[in-house]
Amino acid sequence: MVCNARRANRFAGLVLIPKRLLATIRLADMPDEASQIDSWLKPHRAAWGVSTEAILLRLIDARRVDRGVYTAYREWQDQQRIEEE
């Protein structure tokens, strides 16, 4: 079942964030700090109606960023949730 969910999520990412949209993201502007990734991708999230996480996963699938960027972002996000509680 997990495999089917992953395939479905990947397909949705391809439909919602096709390569032509990914090409508009300036990787040279990618921040070093995970805490700044939301700000960096904010215009794209707003224009496309998708999450930062969805964009990062598509960038990984397209081999434009390393999975480490996503991992750092998720760790930062998890830390924010803990601090809010």
C-alpha positions in Angstrom: 0.0 0.0 0.0 2.9 2.4 0.8 4.3 1.9 -2.6 1.0 2.8 -4.3 0.8 6.0 -2.1 4.3 7.0 -3.1 3.4 6.5 -6.8 0.3 8.5 -6.4 2.1 11.3 -4.6 4.8 11.3 -7.3 2.3 11.4 -10.0 0.5 14.3 -8.3 3.8 16.2 -8.1 4.4 15.7 -11.8 1.0 17.1 -12.6 1.0 20.0 -10.2 4.6 21.0 -10.6 5.8 20.1 -14.1 9.4 20.6 -15.3 8.6 23.9 -16.9 7.6 25.3 -13.5 10.6 23.8 -11.8 12.8 25.5 -14.3 11.6 28.9 -13.0 13.1 28.2 -9.5 16.5 29.9 -9.2 18.7 27.3 -7.3 21.4 29.9 -7.1 19.2 31.8 -4.7 18.5 28.8 -2.5 19.4 29.7 1.1 21.9 27.8 3.2 19.6 27.8 6.2 16.6 25.5 6.3 14.6 28.2 8.1 14.7 30.4 5.0 13.4 27.8 2.5 9.8 28.8 3.0 10.6 32.4 2.2 12.7 31.4 -0.8 9.8 29.3 -2.3 7.0 31.6 -1.2 6.3 33.1 -4.6 6.2 29.6 -6.2 3.9 28.2 -3.5 1.5 31.1 -3.9 1.5 30.9 -7.7 1.1 27.2 -7.9 -1.0 26.4 -4.8 1.4 23.8 -3.5 3.4 23.3 -0.3 7.1 23.9 0.2 7.4 20.2 0.8 5.8 19.3 -2.5 8.2 21.6 -4.4 11.2 20.2 -2.6 10.2 16.7 -3.3 9.8 17.5 -7.0 13.2 19.2 -7.1 14.7 16.0 -5.6 12.8 13.8 -8.2 14.2 16.1 -10.9 17.7 15.7 -9.4 18.0 19.5 -9.0 18.6 19.4 -5.2 19.9 16.8 -2.8 17.6 15.0 -0.4 19.7 16.6 2.4 17.9 19.9 1.7 14.5 18.2 2.3 15.8 16.5 5.4 17.1 19.7 6.9 13.9 21.5 6.1 11.8 18.7 7.7 14.0 18.7 10.8 13.6 22.5 11.1 9.9 22.2 10.6 9.6 19.5 13.2 11.5 21.7 15.7 9.2 24.6 15.0 6.2 22.4 15.9 7.8 21.3 19.2 8.6 24.9 20.1 4.9 25.9 19.5 3.6 23.2 21.9 
